[in-house]
Amino acid sequence: MTARTFRFFIPLLAVAAAAMCGMAIIALSGRDPFMIYEKLFRATFASGYGTGQVLFKTTTLIFTGLAVALPFKARLFNIGGEGQLQLAALAAAITGALLPASVPPVAVLPLSALAAMTAGGVWGASAGILKVRFGVNEVISTIMLNFIAQAAAGYLLTWRFAEPSTEHTAEIGRSAMMPRIDELFGIMAGSPANITLFLALGAALCAALYLFRSRGGYELRAVGLQPEAAASAGIRSGLHVTTVMAGAGAVAGLGALNLVSGYKHYYEAGLTGGFGFSGIAVALLAGAHPVWIVPAALFFGLLEYGGLAVGAYVPKDIFMIIQALTILIVIVLNARKP
């Protein structure tokens, strides 16, 4: 087996190995692993509501996975997806709630999306600028920016934008709401799945076309593979670093539409639920390839909701262990030379 073929099968091998480890853990807990897995699939893909729940979680994971995968092509590790998503969600909620009635309804949703992308993009660009101008490692800066984003969002929510006697912002206007899939197609009734899913699929396709079919994507990958050679060829690595970090933040910001415009219709503490951090695992499982981000996000979405669905039988923590084992196995297999 060639190295390329081996690496192609790494995600599948990792998922299979992690699933088998999960069976062993479930058995040790005193439950029948086959019964648990059957109930998990019955509660998810065998149910319209469950399928919608999985796709809802998958949608945000695609965006946050892309936010990690794009900078990774330039050998940058964006750990800041959670902070970028959090500020974007707050920005989308505030914009959707405060836009005056004079704004045409057809423009409200695009303006909310623009606000979310701008908030996430500015936060991502901050890490890029710190790296280019001051040599600050992006891992450190994005981690610290996550803490700042959390504190800033908490302050703005508590002291500026929370509705009286509540712990959330005002509800966004109807024009700022994403239509749900059950309303449009009559399927997945009652689930929060909405048309942001199609936006996520489009974002993955556009990211793949940019990386592998455009000059900018070629230059970005050149910066990651051979920075010295790229500089000799006249490629401005600093510009690409700042741009890709800003773009990653903007893509993470789009995930806020799924949570705010398509689901809650307001911002509250804890709304992002760790999606930004889970996006790191999604990108690692997908090998940072935009197209493979989609099935990787689906797998993690399945575990996220499936763990809740069978929580009456086994602890949800078991499925968190399966997620962690999957990534550890991916790392180990990537380090192995066939």
Steps between C-alpha positions, in 0.01 A plus 500: 500500500640838399529782750234700316252213504569435866437864591176495302364224724626648827169672593301181435745291701489752784120505512480120492765459771340765721156338456643165611663663802164659575337156493754375752435797730122453475541130580709587806220730615265200510302570184471313171699710247299368204176604671642848574621553144166381365313745723741775396428448130126462563500833686694675225487390138195277545303799628413816311538710814828329589637547150416869523679530833811334358496725192451807718815419696681401181430841347689701759777239512558540125560872546727464803683210333567716194622777732775263612566331165563814293782644715645151538590505130737787586629304802298715738299349785186701571385411852278809513187369330305505826568868566437591136170313503397650832551861395337429164192357672470808718545729200236313297253513787551871566477588131189290445329655800599865458469559126231766449172420332600723209755240385348287222421148630701342217813677628468409868634145483798592278585786738487261797729261312736786416511606865581144608772460238650838586516425872657159442729633227633787711573259784678259268695779331620617842691174544641530147622855561657402830694225323611706200585822683626371835581133443241381754424130455143465373425212738572718802327808360182318395471327837535834678257664259245230591514615862468866399206420272325311778548786744398765248187310397407446863542867581306621196219254566469568873546877504389619158272273300320258733123535506355600839458202735664266249849371424484543125478772238177615340354262244601571143241618248318247288687621190828400667389141560625211289217281365500152652514192284177359640320822401632486144497128423280344767774266624693474826200647680572682825877500455708821488661408165478802270623617161832611647590135428505577126712808568748277688519253210556788261774640725681164497483485120618860461789436740609198296483696174696785654775277638546274198369696201610860558824694500438626852455146627816385324698784658351424841603135478844604376542719809421197714715251313810708421490850651854585387434390142166686504676818613760459225217471247359833617210359700413731790472250784403761759202608293388140454535427872286798598246435224451131573461563872242769427324270255499217753342726760237612249416139413469413869275803531262357242441212739330752728213527251412137568483565875341845507305551176401137461448383857486714813424833331700677775840479666552352845801383698610152401327513161813401308535185715864423414437473124817700439715248684323202340584653162867428573422129528291513182786657305752248631278204406447649154872555443419872463337430160187716453300227326575240770398754763137417418501125588731567796255759633214255443682236705557737790145631472377142527704441815396836650127439469517120519671522838211709628240269344628191683590686818241303695699181440867604506680823592542750218866519602559167324433665167729786589767235561429353155551846346831544680618150412419561134730802487776329697491205259511738202810667644669166569423361154619818329829472687542138386677428172342205314 
